[in-house]
Amino acid sequence: MTIFKKTTESLLKYGQHFANKTEGYTKIAKVHLEIKKLEGNLDKTLKNLGQYLVDQFENNNFSSFDLTDDTFIAESINKTKSFKLNIEMKKKEIEKLKELK
């Protein structure tokens, strides 16, 4: 086997290895972006919930206010739980991707 052929085979082998590594890092980066989006949605939901509670307090609606009966609060809490669960799932996905590298 000539040196040229050995060199070509080595370059192809390492080129493929490099491409596989790059693909893995790209997948991890994509999941990190998804987490950032979920965290942004979580922050927005919590901000809206806080503003809603402040508005209720400022309008003296707390005297007849039932937290367990308010649909906005219930929906906001469900959204926050969902965002947190999805964030944890994405973090686990990243750990699995790191193991594959």
Backbone hydrogen bonds, N-H to C=O, Kabsch-Sander energy under -0.5 kcal/mol:
donor,donor_aa,acceptor,acceptor_aa,energy
6,K,2,T,-2.2
7,T,3,I,-2.5
8,T,4,F,-2.3
9,E,5,K,-2.4
10,S,6,K,-2.4
11,L,7,T,-2.6
12,L,8,T,-2.3
13,K,9,E,-2.4
14,Y,10,S,-2.7
15,G,11,L,-2.2
16,Q,12,L,-2.2
17,H,13,K,-2.0
18,F,14,Y,-2.5
19,A,15,G,-2.2
20,N,16,Q,-2.3
21,K,17,H,-2.2
22,T,18,F,-2.5
23,E,19,A,-2.2
24,G,20,N,-2.0
25,Y,21,K,-2.3
26,T,22,T,-2.2
27,K,23,E,-2.1
28,I,24,G,-2.1
29,A,25,Y,-2.4
30,K,26,T,-2.1
31,V,27,K,-2.1
32,H,28,I,-2.2
33,L,29,A,-2.0
34,E,30,K,-1.9
35,I,31,V,-2.3
36,K,32,H,-2.2
37,K,33,L,-2.0
38,L,34,E,-2.3
39,E,35,I,-2.8
40,G,36,K,-2.1
41,N,37,K,-2.3
42,L,38,L,-2.5
43,D,39,E,-2.6
44,K,40,G,-2.3
45,T,41,N,-2.3
46,L,42,L,-2.6
47,K,43,D,-2.5
48,N,44,K,-2.5
49,L,45,T,-2.4
50,G,46,L,-2.6
51,Q,47,K,-2.6
52,Y,48,N,-2.2
53,L,49,L,-2.2
54,V,50,G,-2.4
55,D,51,Q,-2.7
56,Q,52,Y,-2.2
57,F,53,L,-2.3
58,E,54,V,-3.1
59,N,55,D,-1.8
60,N,57,F,-1.6
61,N,56,Q,-2.9
63,S,60,N,-0.5
65,F,62,F,-0.8
67,L,65,F,-0.6
69,D,66,D,-1.2
70,D,66,D,-0.7
70,D,67,L,-0.5
71,T,69,D,-0.6
74,A,70,D,-2.1
75,E,71,T,-2.8
76,S,72,F,-2.3
77,I,73,I,-2.6
78,N,74,A,-2.2
79,K,75,E,-2.3
80,T,76,S,-2.5
81,K,77,I,-2.3
82,S,78,N,-2.2
83,F,79,K,-2.8
84,K,80,T,-2.5
85,L,81,K,-2.4
86,N,82,S,-2.6
87,I,83,F,-2.4
88,E,84,K,-2.1
89,M,85,L,-2.2
90,K,86,N,-2.3
91,K,87,I,-2.2
92,K,88,E,-2.0
93,E,89,M,-2.0
94,I,90,K,-2.1
95,E,91,K,-1.8
96,K,92,K,-2.1
97,L,93,E,-2.3
98,K,94,I,-2.3
99,E,95,E,-1.6
100,L,96,K,-1.4
101,K,97,L,-0.9
